[in-house]
Amino acid sequence: MNDSGTLFFVLMAGLAATMTLVYFPLRFFLTATARSRRLRLLQRIRRLRDELGQPIDT
């Protein structure tokens, strides 16, 4: 009975370590790409707003 408890603990610890090694880099990557996309969109909006604020050259 003691061996099955140890095996269960080792399996759960291994699963937790694997999830940590996969989840955190993936979460960091997705957060970084979302922020860069949002920043590019905001810069594009600012540029468009600046262009619209200038008089049209005819």
N, C-alpha and C positions, 0 to 999 in steps of 0.2 A: 504494500500500500504506500509505503514511503517513497518508493521509486517512481510510482506513477505521479505522485505530487511533485516530485522534483522535475520529472519530465514535462509536466504541465507548466511549471514555472519557467523552465528554460524555453519552451516553445512560445509562451506568451511574451517573455522578455525579448526573444528573437523577433517576433512579430512586431512588437513595439519599436524596436531599433530599426527594423526595415521600414516601417511606416514613417518614422522620423527622418530617415535618410532620403526618402522619396518626397514626403510632404513639404518639408521646409524649403528645399531648393525650388520646388515647383511653385510654392506659394510666393516666394521671393521673386521668381521670374515673372509670374503673372502680375504681381503688384507693380513691378518695375515697368513692364510693357504697358499696363493700363495708365500709369502716370505719364509716360512719355506720349502716349496717344492723346491723352487729355491736354497735355501741354501744347502739343502741335495744333490741336483743334483751337485752343484759346489764342494761340499766336495767329492762326488763320483768321479768326473772328476779329482780332484787333486790326490786322492788315485790311480786311474788308471794311471795317468801320472807318479807318483812316482814309481809305480810298473814297468812300461814300461822302465823307465830310469835306473833301476837296471839291472846288468848283470844276465843272466839266469843261475841258478845252475844246473849242469848236473852231 
